[in-house]
């Protein structure tokens, strides 16, 4: 445990940020799972809506630094490819 006041504050901030980032990553994984399930079920209207919300969420997390930008781009790209394969 930190003894210095500024170190204690940094520790509190770290815990808050860690919890926020963890929750946001969990929401991202849930959105991806829902989209992949809709694609597997060949439900194009629902998949289209889920793709829009999932890509928006993933891009936002990439911009905010929760996940790396290239990682967010890769996720968005792969989900888009999966959705476009459904349309064919």
PEGI-V50912 format. One record per pair of residues at least 6 apart in sequence whose C-alpha atoms are under 6 Angstrom apart, sorted by the first residue. I is the first residue (numbers start at 1). J is the second residue. D is the distance in whole Angstrom. If there is no record, write none. Layout:
I/J/D + I/J/D
This chain:
2/8/6 + 21/66/6 + 31/54/6 + 35/47/6 + 35/50/6 + 38/47/5 + 55/76/6 + 58/72/6 + 59/72/6 + 61/67/6 + 62/68/5 + 62/69/5 + 62/72/5
